[in-house]
Structures are given as structure tokens and as C-alpha cells.
Amino acid sequence: MTIVSSHEYPATRDRPRPWDGGRDAAVDLVRGIAVIFMVIAHVRVWAPTPPAPGKAALLVINNVASPLFALIMGVSAGIVLTRARRPVTGTTFMLRNLVRGVALIAIGVGLEQLDTFVAIVLQSLGATLIVAAPLALLPARVVAVVAVLAFVTGPVVNAAARAGFDPARVYSEAWIDQVLQWIVLSTHYRVVSLLPFVLIGVVLARWGLTRRVAAGSFVVGLVAGVAVVGLWLTGTGIGRSEVVSGDLADSLLDLALTGCAFGAIVLLARWPRASSAITAMAPVRAVGALALTSYVLHVVLIAVVTRTVDWQSRAESWPLLAGGVLVGTVLACWMWWRLVGRGPVERLMAIPTDRIV
């Protein structure tokens, strides 16, 4: 099983891709922002309730973090398929992503043993990667159609699962129930909801992630935003009625925020006049290059704080604690990236996967 010939999508093989010469700064920047948004969404629980503008900003940060990360995970898979040097396709591609998916699940389960308040996303991301890998090998237009179908049917599947399963299974620690949570029952992250974004990311990379492609992502986000406003005007959207994670209103908001954020960041990174700004954002790009390491690190730091500082002290010292976790994660990743290169967790992940040929 191999990917389609290059003439079937816009970015042809005779055109260089941004990642042909090494790491793509735009991809690292998007991934870094997604992880930083995750960190902010987690450490904000120590802060008092902010005024309305702050609530709106936190809503955006919280909603865009996981779908943006899922999108860029799909882009990474597409880069592996299309890179000029040592592309990975067919059975090797599927096996490597199977191993990566299982490893993400294992790391996520391990982080849950730290017993923090953080809802770990890695299990759902790992399961999504396993499901998405064989689909990513289909012709690019077919992948795009599957992504649209997955997005449209996702809210229906989520609603059917909520209605069909015992609500107690949403929080059950039984293994079969945890797997169901990763796939469809979780109140936070689900394969059903993340899969469209991973597949969209694959398509964007297969199309070369050009400025035109990034602009298209931004336009799709704007259209989804109009739909969100339309639901609000009819009294059924966010702020007007009860919204459940994974329903239509929530999914449209995720698409709106993710499409606009991804498009804007990539357009900025591709703009020649912004090169100095992109260079100055090296710490953020470092978090993106060490995404898994940075995710693990910030959860560990949160676990240390929760075990060493009582709740009242956390509330009183939240700027220091929250800022410390965020800044400590960014600086640690930046220094490691500059001095060592690939992150320690990424190196461990590469040991089994890179040997699959």
C-alpha cells in the first residue's frame, strides 16, 4: 500500500517542500503553541476566576489546544510520507505509527498514575494515530473526504455513545471502560473527535503546506466561525444552551479556532518579513520540537507542585506556581534543544519505531 502519485495533489514532487531541507519552523511553531496552550489550560486551575475577557481568552486557549495538536500530528504524518529524504510509506508507515500510538497510550497511562488534575490527552491521541495511519495512505482527496465524513458524523456518534452506555462507564477505571473513554466516552478527548483533525493535517501536508494551503485553512476556520455564530443566533450554540464536549456546537468551535490559528501561524511563518520574529520565537519552536518531552515535563512539574504545596498556598501563590511551570517547561526545552537536540522522550520513542523497516 503506497501513497498516490504526486500529480494527484497540488504540491508536486518537482517542487521543494518546506521540510525537504530539515525541520520546518512553521510546523514546530504550531506544535509549540499547541503545547503551551495545553500548559496554560492546565495551570489556570490554580488561578481565581477571571473577569469576562479573561474567561473568553481561556475558552479559546482551552478549546484550541488539543485539536490544534491533533492537526499538527497529522501534518507530521504527512511530512513523513512526502519528505525528500527517506520517506516512509506503506506497511512500514502503518507499523511505525502503530508502535508510536501504543507508546503514546503507555506514556499517558503512566502520567495518570501521578494522580494530578490534568486530563491526559495522550491515550486518545495514540489511539487516533493508530486509526488514522492506514487512512493516511489513501489518495489525498479520499483522505479529505473521510475527514469531512468523520467530522460530520462525530457529534452523532458521541451522542449515541452517551445515550447507549451507562454513564458510570465515563469515569470507570476498568480497562475496557478506559478504552471506551479514549475512543468515544471521555468528557475531554476522544478518537471520534480528534480523528478529523489528524486526517486534515495529513491532507494539508500532502498538499505541501504552502501559503495557499494555509490561507485555505484560515478560510475554513472563518466559515466554521460563521456557523458557530449562526447557532448562537438561533439560541442553540455556545453561551445560549448547554454544550457538551464533542457535540456539533463544540466541534464547530474547535474547527473555527483550529483552522484560523493554524492558518494564521503558518502564514506568519511563511512571510519573509516575519523571519526575525520567527527567529525570536525559538523557545516556542523548541517546545514544538520537543513536544512529547515538554508535555511529560509539565505534567510532572504539576504533580510536584500538588504534592508539595497545599491548596490554599497554591491559590495565594498561583502567579508564581503557574508561571513557574510554564516558564520552566519552555526554558528547559529550549536549553535542551540548543545543547542536545532531540528530546529525551522523543529519543526513547525512536528506539523501537526507527528500527521498523
Backbone hydrogen bonds, N-H to C=O, Kabsch-Sander energy under -0.5 kcal/mol:
donor,donor_aa,acceptor,acceptor_aa,energy
8,E,5,S,-1.8
9,Y,6,S,-1.4
12,T,10,P,-1.3
15,R,12,T,-1.7
20,D,17,R,-1.9
22,G,19,W,-1.0
25,A,23,R,-0.7
28,D,24,D,-2.1
29,L,25,A,-2.4
30,V,26,A,-2.4
31,R,27,V,-2.5
32,G,28,D,-2.6
33,I,29,L,-2.4
34,A,30,V,-2.3
35,V,31,R,-2.2
36,I,32,G,-2.5
37,F,33,I,-2.5
38,M,34,A,-1.7
39,V,35,V,-2.4
40,I,36,I,-2.5
41,A,37,F,-2.6
42,H,38,M,-1.6
43,V,39,V,-2.8
44,R,40,I,-1.6
45,V,42,H,-1.2
46,W,43,V,-1.6
47,A,44,R,-1.7
55,K,51,P,-2.3
56,A,52,A,-2.4
57,A,53,P,-2.2
58,L,54,G,-2.5
59,L,55,K,-2.2
60,V,56,A,-2.1
61,I,57,A,-2.5
62,N,58,L,-2.9
63,N,59,L,-2.4
64,V,60,V,-2.2
65,A,61,I,-1.3
66,S,62,N,-0.6
68,L,64,V,-2.0
69,F,65,A,-2.0
70,A,66,S,-2.4
71,L,67,P,-2.5
72,I,68,L,-2.2
73,M,69,F,-1.8
74,G,70,A,-1.8
75,V,71,L,-2.1
76,S,72,I,-2.2
77,A,73,M,-1.8
78,G,74,G,-2.4
79,I,75,V,-2.3
80,V,76,S,-2.0
81,L,77,A,-1.5
82,T,78,G,-1.3
83,R,79,I,-2.0
86,R,84,A,-0.5
88,V,80,V,-2.1
89,T,87,P,-0.5
92,T,89,T,-0.7
93,F,89,T,-1.4
94,M,90,G,-1.9
95,L,91,T,-2.8
96,R,92,T,-2.6
97,N,93,F,-2.0
98,L,94,M,-2.0
99,V,95,L,-2.4
100,R,96,R,-2.6
101,G,97,N,-2.6
102,V,98,L,-2.3
103,A,99,V,-2.5
104,L,100,R,-2.7
105,I,101,G,-2.2
106,A,102,V,-2.5
107,I,103,A,-2.7
108,G,104,L,-2.5
109,V,105,I,-2.6
110,G,106,A,-2.2
111,L,107,I,-2.5
112,E,108,G,-1.8
113,Q,109,V,-0.9
113,Q,110,G,-0.8
114,L,111,L,-1.5
115,D,112,E,-1.7
120,I,118,V,-1.0
125,L,121,V,-2.3
126,G,122,L,-2.9
127,A,123,Q,-2.4
128,T,124,S,-2.3
129,L,125,L,-2.4
130,I,126,G,-1.8
131,V,127,A,-1.9
132,A,128,T,-2.8
133,A,129,L,-2.0
135,L,131,V,-0.7
136,A,132,A,-2.3
137,L,133,A,-0.6
137,L,134,P,-0.8
138,L,135,L,-1.6
142,V,139,P,-0.6
143,V,139,P,-2.4
144,A,140,A,-2.2
145,V,141,R,-2.0
146,V,142,V,-2.7
147,A,143,V,-2.4
148,V,144,A,-2.1
149,L,145,V,-2.6
150,A,146,V,-2.7
151,F,147,A,-2.2
152,V,148,V,-2.6
153,T,149,L,-2.6
154,G,150,A,-1.4
157,V,153,T,-2.5
158,N,154,G,-2.8
159,A,155,P,-2.2
160,A,156,V,-2.4
161,A,157,V,-2.3
162,R,158,N,-2.3
163,A,159,A,-2.0
164,G,160,A,-2.2
165,F,161,A,-2.0
169,R,166,D,-2.3
170,V,167,P,-1.5
171,Y,168,A,-1.1
178,Q,174,A,-2.4
179,V,175,W,-2.3
180,L,176,I,-1.8
181,Q,177,D,-2.2
182,W,178,Q,-2.4
183,I,179,V,-1.9
184,V,180,L,-3.3
185,L,180,L,-2.6
186,S,181,Q,-1.9
191,V,182,W,-1.7
192,V,183,I,-2.2
194,L,190,R,-2.2
195,L,191,V,-2.8
197,F,194,L,-0.5
198,V,194,L,-1.9
199,L,195,L,-2.4
200,I,196,P,-2.3
201,G,197,F,-2.2
202,V,198,V,-1.9
203,V,199,L,-2.1
204,L,200,I,-2.6
205,A,201,G,-2.1
206,R,202,V,-2.6
207,W,203,V,-2.0
208,G,205,A,-1.9
209,L,204,L,-2.0
214,A,210,T,-2.5
215,A,211,R,-2.6
216,G,212,R,-2.1
217,S,213,V,-2.0
218,F,214,A,-2.1
219,V,215,A,-2.3
220,V,216,G,-2.4
221,G,217,S,-2.1
222,L,218,F,-2.1
223,V,219,V,-2.5
224,A,220,V,-2.5
225,G,221,G,-2.1
226,V,222,L,-2.2
227,A,223,V,-1.9
228,V,224,A,-2.1
229,V,225,G,-2.3
230,G,226,V,-2.5
231,L,227,A,-2.3
232,W,228,V,-2.0
233,L,229,V,-2.4
234,T,230,G,-1.4
235,G,232,W,-1.3
236,T,231,L,-2.3
237,G,231,L,-1.0
239,G,241,S,-0.5
240,R,237,G,-2.0
241,S,237,G,-1.6
247,D,244,V,-2.5
251,S,247,D,-2.8
252,L,248,L,-2.6
253,L,249,A,-2.0
254,D,250,D,-2.3
255,L,251,S,-2.3
256,A,252,L,-2.7
257,L,253,L,-2.7
258,T,254,D,-2.7
259,G,255,L,-2.7
260,C,256,A,-2.0
261,A,257,L,-2.6
262,F,258,T,-2.9
263,G,259,G,-2.2
264,A,260,C,-2.6
265,I,261,A,-2.5
266,V,262,F,-2.4
267,L,263,G,-2.4
268,L,264,A,-2.3
269,A,265,I,-2.5
270,R,266,V,-2.0
271,W,267,L,-0.7
271,W,268,L,-0.9
274,A,271,W,-2.0
275,S,272,P,-1.5
278,I,274,A,-2.4
279,T,275,S,-2.1
280,A,276,S,-2.1
281,M,277,A,-1.0
282,A,279,T,-1.3
284,V,281,M,-0.5
285,R,281,M,-2.2
286,A,282,A,-2.4
287,V,283,P,-1.7
288,G,284,V,-1.7
289,A,285,R,-2.5
290,L,286,A,-2.0
291,A,288,G,-1.1
294,S,290,L,-3.2
295,Y,291,A,-2.2
296,V,292,L,-2.5
297,L,293,T,-2.8
298,H,294,S,-2.3
299,V,295,Y,-1.7
300,V,296,V,-2.3
301,L,297,L,-2.6
302,I,298,H,-2.1
303,A,299,V,-2.3
304,V,300,V,-2.2
305,V,301,L,-2.3
306,T,302,I,-2.6
307,R,303,A,-1.4
308,T,304,V,-1.3
308,T,305,V,-0.5
309,V,305,V,-2.3
314,R,310,D,-2.2
315,A,311,W,-2.3
316,E,312,Q,-2.1
317,S,313,S,-2.4
318,W,315,A,-0.7
321,L,317,S,-2.4
322,A,318,W,-2.9
323,G,318,W,-0.5
323,G,319,P,-1.9
324,G,320,L,-2.0
325,V,321,L,-2.2
326,L,322,A,-2.3
327,V,323,G,-3.1
328,G,324,G,-2.4
329,T,325,V,-2.0
330,V,326,L,-2.2
331,L,327,V,-2.9
332,A,328,G,-2.2
333,C,329,T,-2.0
334,W,330,V,-2.4
335,M,331,L,-2.7
336,W,332,A,-2.2
337,W,333,C,-2.7
338,R,334,W,-2.2
339,L,335,M,-2.5
340,V,336,W,-3.3
341,G,336,W,-2.0
342,R,340,V,-0.6
347,R,343,G,-2.2
348,L,344,P,-1.9
349,M,345,V,-2.3
350,A,346,E,-1.8
351,I,347,R,-1.0
351,I,348,L,-0.5
353,T,349,M,-1.4
354,D,350,A,-2.1
356,I,353,T,-1.6
357,V,355,R,-0.8
